[in-house]
Amino acid sequence: MKHYYTNTHIYRNGRFEEGTLVVEQGRIVPYEAPAAGDCVIDLEGRVLVPGLIDVHVHLREPGFGYKETIATGTAAAARGGYTTVCSMPNLKPAPDSESTLGEQLRLIERDARVRVVPYGCITKGQMGGGEQADLAAMAPHVVGFSDDGRGVQCDEDMAAAMQEAARLGKPIVAHCEVNELLKGGYIHDGEYCRTHGHRGISSESEWAQVKRDIELVEQIGCQYHVCHVSTKESVELVRAAKAKGLRVSCETGPHYLVLCDEQLEEEGRWKMNPPIRSAEDRDALVRGVQDGTIEVIATDHAPHSAEEKSRGLEKSAMGIVGLECAFGVLYTHLVEKGLLTLEQLIDRMATAPGRLFGLGGTLEEGAPADFTVLDLATTYTINPDEFLSMGKATPFAGWQVRGRAVMTVVGGECVYADETMNTNTK
């Protein structure tokens, strides 16, 4: 039996076109007229795009199931329109060998609602230095190598990891942070920090390590991706690296693109690492997304318990959630305000991460039927109490936005559909 998704605008080859998407046995197939027994789904003019891909998600299992589980995190991903997520290695045990990675792979196989491809650690125990993790043993099972949550402090350690990753054909995906420059900071070292008596995180703590790593890439030649860039200096460094033809890419998050430190409040839902920075940094990030310097928008979905996020800016855990509200926030505040086209947004949220990390992101014939149906006309208020994620901390709580996923399909199987889709199948 074939499934026909009709009366829709389909995103292919960088543009939208009216048409019908046909799915058979989990893959996209050429159009032929429906036969008896086929299923026709009228999408009533909504848009159909490649499934969103988030290359930076914390699913918290194994080890921290009180914050999030693979089941709840991937249910949240499906609701947000994501068909593939890449899980970060801040886990217990840290995935630094084939055996420690194995527990996570078993949980993914059992519980995941969408495709999950994990990262392996760069260093043993994800300590940011010392003994190198067993990259070769993990390579067949991971999307790349990261110590997210910690920067690799020693130049020699990072160079060795880059050499091994290049040999294995996998990217280094770096959390860039110089520990000696942190000095106990926990929000951006800007005006809000100074006037409210907080300790600041300098911009240099991020960009200095981006600079070091790019210099190493120029020597070694590996594929290198910078996590969650937040400073204007980082954007310029990546732009210059691309101009040299280096295999360098980067991501930023929705909160860095639409917020600045002038908007901070004395609540844990405004605390993440790197922190929300200045309006000047935000505007530089938007320009980076516009011109393709920043090719990927990732949520850095980082759930914590309510208690861990209830201690104010100084003492709350670092991290916010984003899978279920990212598209609406970005569509409303970037596309509807004329800062990006819808085509650019879909590229940064689906096509580009798929291309860079070998994860698909297209709707070509023969490709897996991983796609998302978006309703761009729906206006709603972001209510964390309704999230499927166990994490509820987001600075976007109470925001009114437009645009949401109403159906998410992975391998031809519908893994999420909201109530507006229930009557559309015949």
C-alpha positions as MATLAB code, in Angstrom:
seq = 'MKHYYTNTHIYRNGRFEEGTLVVEQGRIVPYEAPAAGDCVIDLEGRVLVPGLIDVHVHLREPGFGYKETIATGTAAAARGGYTTVCSMPNLKPAPDSESTLGEQLRLIERDARVRVVPYGCITKGQMGGGEQADLAAMAPHVVGFSDDGRGVQCDEDMAAAMQEAARLGKPIVAHCEVNELLKGGYIHDGEYCRTHGHRGISSESEWAQVKRDIELVEQIGCQYHVCHVSTKESVELVRAAKAKGLRVSCETGPHYLVLCDEQLEEEGRWKMNPPIRSAEDRDALVRGVQDGTIEVIATDHAPHSAEEKSRGLEKSAMGIVGLECAFGVLYTHLVEKGLLTLEQLIDRMATAPGRLFGLGGTLEEGAPADFTVLDLATTYTINPDEFLSMGKATPFAGWQVRGRAVMTVVGGECVYADETMNTNTK';
ca = [
       0.000    0.000    0.000;
       1.186    3.460   -0.889;
       0.559    6.641    1.081;
      -0.151    9.837   -0.870;
       0.382   13.163    0.895;
      -1.457   15.592   -1.318;
      -2.634   19.214   -1.478;
       0.654   20.454   -0.077;
       3.712   22.610   -0.808;
       6.814   20.395   -0.811;
      10.337   21.668   -0.095;
      12.763   20.141   -2.618;
      16.051   21.379   -4.071;
      15.927   24.614   -2.134;
      12.430   25.712   -3.088;
       8.754   24.952   -2.508;
       6.551   23.427   -5.173;
       2.968   22.220   -5.198;
       2.666   18.478   -5.484;
       2.090   15.106   -3.905;
       4.592   13.059   -1.920;
       4.259    9.305   -2.357;
       5.601    6.832    0.199;
       5.914    3.074   -0.127;
       7.674    0.702    2.273;
       9.212    3.580    4.167;
      10.730    5.360    1.166;
       9.789    8.146   -1.215;
       8.775    6.792   -4.611;
       7.786    8.320   -7.973;
       4.238    9.478   -8.438;
       1.741    7.084   -9.996;
      -2.015    7.467   -9.751;
      -3.460    5.943   -6.561;
      -4.885    2.460   -6.836;
      -7.571    0.750   -4.796;
      -6.379    0.296   -1.236;
      -3.873    3.144   -1.278;
      -4.109    5.799    1.437;
      -4.561    9.458    0.475;
      -3.853   12.127    3.109;
      -5.099   15.624    2.314;
      -2.728   18.114    3.958;
      -5.090   21.019    3.220;
      -2.420   23.379    1.913;
       0.092   22.912    4.708;
       3.796   22.708    3.857;
       5.778   19.470    3.797;
       9.517   19.653    4.509;
      12.356   17.228    5.152;
      12.275   16.074    8.743;
      14.073   18.541   10.983;
      17.496   17.377   12.194;
      18.932   18.506   15.521;
      22.627   17.721   15.877;
      22.783   18.868   19.508;
      20.378   17.235   21.967;
      20.798   15.955   25.523;
      18.649   12.867   26.103;
      20.182   12.213   29.551;
      20.080    8.399   29.396;
      21.863    6.427   30.645;
      22.600    7.921   34.031;
      20.267   10.887   34.435;
      16.777    9.577   33.747;
      15.267   11.902   36.322;
      15.990   14.801   33.920;
      14.874   13.170   30.644;
      14.675    9.737   29.067;
      15.206    8.646   25.506;
      11.476    7.925   25.350;
      10.397   11.370   26.553;
      13.111   13.268   24.712;
      12.354   11.659   21.376;
       8.600   12.110   21.905;
       9.358   15.816   22.370;
      11.506   15.750   19.232;
       8.709   14.177   17.197;
       6.254   16.785   18.449;
       8.687   19.523   17.432;
       9.000   18.162   13.894;
      12.389   16.475   14.313;
      12.965   13.111   12.670;
      16.643   12.763   13.639;
      18.523   13.947   16.713;
      22.148   13.504   17.745;
      22.587   12.746   21.431;
      25.367   14.385   23.405;
      27.719   12.355   25.641;
      27.072   14.013   29.039;
      26.020   10.641   30.413;
      26.859    8.036   33.026;
      28.721    6.094   31.907;
      30.215    8.530   29.435;
      30.339    6.875   25.986;
      34.127    6.655   25.615;
      34.433    3.058   24.420;
      32.394    0.466   22.586;
      31.199   -1.056   25.869;
      30.162    2.225   27.531;
      28.443    3.330   24.325;
      26.578    0.026   24.170;
      24.173    0.804   27.002;
      22.970    3.940   25.247;
      22.590    2.100   21.938;
      20.386   -0.522   23.605;
      18.151    2.146   25.112;
      17.880    3.907   21.761;
      16.890    0.672   20.058;
      14.230    0.016   22.684;
      12.743    3.459   23.338;
      13.462    6.005   20.599;
      10.512    7.485   18.704;
      12.731    9.171   16.099;
      16.159    8.396   14.702;
      18.887    8.907   17.316;
      22.565    8.931   16.404;
      24.878    9.417   19.406;
      28.221   11.120   19.789;
      31.218    9.416   21.285;
      33.474   11.265   23.703;
      36.770   12.796   22.613;
      38.488   12.085   25.932;
      38.241    9.247   28.428;
      35.420    9.954   30.853;
      34.551   13.095   28.897;
      37.014   14.966   31.100;
      38.257   17.408   28.464;
      41.821   16.135   28.687;
      44.082   13.235   29.506;
      43.596    9.855   27.859;
      41.878    9.767   24.476;
      38.612    7.849   24.214;
      38.511    4.772   21.982;
      37.465    6.643   18.869;
      38.099    3.792   16.467;
      35.872    1.324   18.312;
      33.007    3.807   18.515;
      33.289    5.177   14.982;
      30.841    2.772   13.287;
      28.111    3.687   15.782;
      28.436    7.460   16.208;
      27.903   10.628   14.192;
      31.132   12.166   15.476;
      33.150   12.913   18.592;
      32.441   15.572   21.204;
      33.152   16.405   24.830;
      30.164   18.750   24.887;
      29.909   20.472   28.230;
      33.685   20.766   28.382;
      36.290   22.202   26.095;
      39.384   20.101   25.359;
      41.971   22.182   27.210;
      45.282   20.795   25.951;
      46.347   21.705   22.420;
      48.151   18.379   22.003;
      45.077   16.413   23.092;
      42.875   18.176   20.558;
      45.434   17.776   17.782;
      45.678   14.041   18.463;
      41.896   13.694   18.468;
      41.623   15.580   15.184;
      44.217   13.313   13.584;
      42.394   10.178   14.686;
      38.973   11.539   13.704;
      40.315   12.467   10.268;
      41.655    8.933    9.843;
      38.230    7.552   10.775;
      36.303    9.978    8.566;
      34.315   11.467   11.462;
      33.927   15.091   12.581;
      35.183   16.657   15.777;
      32.227   18.553   17.265;
      33.648   20.961   19.806;
      32.323   22.706   22.865;
      34.750   25.626   22.923;
      35.542   26.932   26.384;
      38.827   27.924   28.013;
      38.518   26.931   31.657;
      41.042   29.431   32.991;
      39.005   32.299   31.549;
      35.722   31.305   33.216;
      36.560   32.663   36.691;
      33.352   31.383   38.241;
      31.071   33.121   35.738;
      27.602   31.923   34.894;
      26.006   34.611   32.653;
      27.431   36.864   29.936;
      29.925   39.424   31.140;
      27.852   42.373   30.006;
      25.740   45.225   31.300;
      23.133   43.065   33.048;
      25.861   41.105   34.792;
      27.552   44.214   36.114;
      24.426   46.072   37.222;
      22.919   43.042   38.995;
      26.023   41.883   40.826;
      26.606   38.616   38.963;
      29.837   36.977   37.800;
      30.341   37.031   34.063;
      31.550   34.605   31.403;
      33.788   36.445   28.955;
      33.320   36.140   25.207;
      37.011   35.273   24.933;
      36.452   32.038   26.857;
      34.593   30.822   23.755;
      36.322   32.435   20.797;
      39.887   31.846   22.001;
      39.358   28.099   21.768;
      37.549   28.394   18.437;
      40.621   30.233   17.170;
      42.988   27.559   18.489;
      40.952   24.743   16.992;
      40.726   26.351   13.566;
      44.494   26.763   13.552;
      44.787   23.033   14.274;
      42.296   22.198   11.520;
      44.439   24.151    9.073;
      47.390   21.941    9.999;
      45.569   18.606   10.237;
      42.687   18.837    7.776;
      39.881   17.149    9.715;
      36.172   17.968    9.566;
      35.432   20.317   12.457;
      32.138   21.681   13.780;
      31.724   24.269   16.543;
      28.843   23.763   18.964;
      26.489   26.580   19.986;
      28.461   29.652   18.893;
      27.336   32.721   20.834;
      29.847   35.498   20.109;
      30.486   37.788   17.184;
      34.180   36.866   17.280;
      33.386   33.172   16.803;
      31.280   33.999   13.759;
      34.132   35.963   12.204;
      36.616   33.173   12.878;
      34.383   30.601   11.197;
      33.710   32.950    8.281;
      37.438   33.408    7.730;
      38.051   29.639    7.980;
      35.412   28.963    5.334;
      36.989   31.588    3.089;
      40.227   29.577    3.296;
      38.377   26.442    2.231;
      38.758   24.651    5.559;
      36.234   21.940    6.529;
      34.820   24.086    9.314;
      31.145   24.541   10.192;
      29.187   25.715   13.187;
      25.777   25.900   14.795;
      23.893   28.311   17.004;
      20.653   28.003   18.947;
      17.278   29.746   18.744;
      17.849   31.568   22.048;
      21.072   33.162   20.801;
      19.321   34.398   17.650;
      16.306   36.095   19.231;
      17.434   37.075   22.747;
      20.144   39.212   24.339;
      21.399   39.733   27.864;
      19.330   42.908   28.287;
      16.301   40.608   28.524;
      17.647   38.376   31.303;
      15.530   37.664   34.343;
      16.506   36.322   37.758;
      15.301   32.816   36.943;
      16.987   29.536   36.086;
      15.145   29.310   32.767;
      17.500   32.044   31.496;
      20.684   30.155   32.366;
      22.601   28.103   29.818;
      26.179   27.598   28.624;
      27.280   29.475   26.627;
      25.122   32.289   27.979;
      22.799   34.598   26.095;
      25.084   37.448   25.075;
      24.813   41.050   23.909;
      22.531   42.501   21.249;
      25.646   43.049   19.117;
      26.492   39.343   19.368;
      22.895   38.364   18.578;
      22.854   40.523   15.469;
      26.177   39.072   14.303;
      24.762   35.578   14.722;
      21.704   36.470   12.649;
      23.974   37.795    9.890;
      25.943   34.563   10.097;
      22.793   32.509    9.570;
      21.740   34.777    6.721;
      24.985   34.423    4.771;
      25.527   30.731    5.547;
      28.523   31.149    7.844;
      26.321   29.493   10.445;
      24.931   26.559    8.518;
      23.056   24.826   11.328;
      20.502   25.848   13.947;
      20.416   23.316   16.787;
      18.448   23.551   20.019;
      21.004   22.331   22.582;
      17.943   20.825   24.291;
      19.252   20.333   27.832;
      16.571   19.273   30.325;
      16.994   19.378   34.100;
      14.647   18.679   36.988;
      12.390   21.458   38.229;
      14.409   21.657   41.439;
      17.699   22.052   39.567;
      16.249   24.975   37.603;
      14.592   26.690   40.585;
      17.724   28.201   42.162;
      17.951   31.479   40.232;
      20.608   32.635   37.802;
      23.568   31.957   40.040;
      22.819   28.470   41.320;
      20.538   26.813   38.787;
      21.912   24.119   36.498;
      23.047   25.234   33.047;
      20.655   24.336   30.247;
      17.204   24.941   28.750;
      14.856   22.883   26.584;
      13.923   23.708   23.024;
      12.760   20.817   20.860;
       9.051   21.586   21.096;
       9.183   25.333   20.521;
      12.209   25.944   18.272;
      10.410   26.072   14.943;
       7.657   28.397   16.129;
      10.122   30.795   17.759;
      12.352   30.931   14.686;
       9.537   31.175   12.166;
       7.888   33.984   14.107;
      10.981   36.014   14.959;
      13.183   35.401   11.908;
      10.951   34.520    8.956;
       7.900   36.646    9.704;
      10.162   39.600   10.529;
      11.952   39.277    7.186;
      15.346   38.265    8.591;
      15.290   34.846    6.896;
      13.216   33.220    4.201;
      11.321   30.051    5.044;
      13.613   28.249    2.606;
      16.682   29.414    4.530;
      15.167   28.324    7.835;
      14.390   24.823    6.554;
      17.887   24.583    5.137;
      19.477   25.467    8.493;
      17.167   23.150   10.448;
      17.091   20.146    8.102;
      19.002   20.159    4.822;
      22.346   21.570    5.989;
      22.709   19.434    9.136;
      21.738   16.404    7.071;
      24.373   17.193    4.480;
      27.168   18.055    6.919;
      26.658   15.032    9.147;
      25.518   12.471    6.575;
      22.009   12.259    8.032;
      19.777   12.759    4.997;
      17.623   15.855    5.018;
      16.180   15.561    1.516;
      12.905   14.440   -0.061;
      14.425   12.923   -3.191;
      13.011    9.747   -4.688;
      14.534    6.710   -3.003;
      15.309    8.586    0.230;
      13.836    7.435    3.539;
      10.406    8.952    4.107;
      11.456   11.259    6.951;
       9.394   14.433    6.771;
       7.444   17.002    8.720;
       4.175   18.748    7.956;
       4.079   22.358    9.149;
       1.041   24.542    9.734;
       2.258   28.107    9.270;
      -1.088   29.730   10.044;
      -1.549   28.517   13.624;
      -0.862   31.003   16.425;
      -0.388   29.649   19.940;
       1.229   30.377   23.276;
       4.265   28.365   24.368;
       3.256   26.529   27.529;
       6.013   24.364   29.058;
       3.452   22.536   31.189;
       2.235   20.929   27.959;
       5.696   19.781   26.845;
       6.256   16.062   26.358;
       9.820   16.607   27.528;
      10.436   16.143   31.239;
      12.329   19.457   31.125;
      10.187   22.575   31.338;
      12.733   25.410   31.624;
      12.645   27.740   28.619;
      12.977   31.519   28.295;
      10.195   31.347   25.702;
       7.470   30.413   28.197;
       4.392   32.531   27.557;
       5.533   33.726   24.126;
       2.907   33.829   21.391;
       4.279   32.358   18.175;
       3.077   31.172   14.799;
       3.933   27.919   13.008;
       4.151   24.397   14.347;
       4.634   20.796   13.306;
       1.320   18.972   12.957;
       2.691   15.665   11.647;
       6.082   13.981   11.856;
       6.879   10.886    9.806;
       9.977    8.695   10.237;
      10.660    5.933    7.745;
       7.097    6.226    6.492;
       5.627    5.781    9.983;
       3.706    8.613   11.599;
       5.353    9.197   14.981;
       3.401   12.355   15.832;
       0.169   13.931   14.643;
      -1.798   16.624   16.407;
      -5.562   16.725   16.670;
      -5.954   18.746   13.464;
      -4.624   15.806   11.417;
      -7.029   13.162   12.705;
      -9.707   13.742   10.075;
      -7.453   14.121    7.048;
      -6.934   10.448    6.169;
      -9.320    8.650    3.834;
];
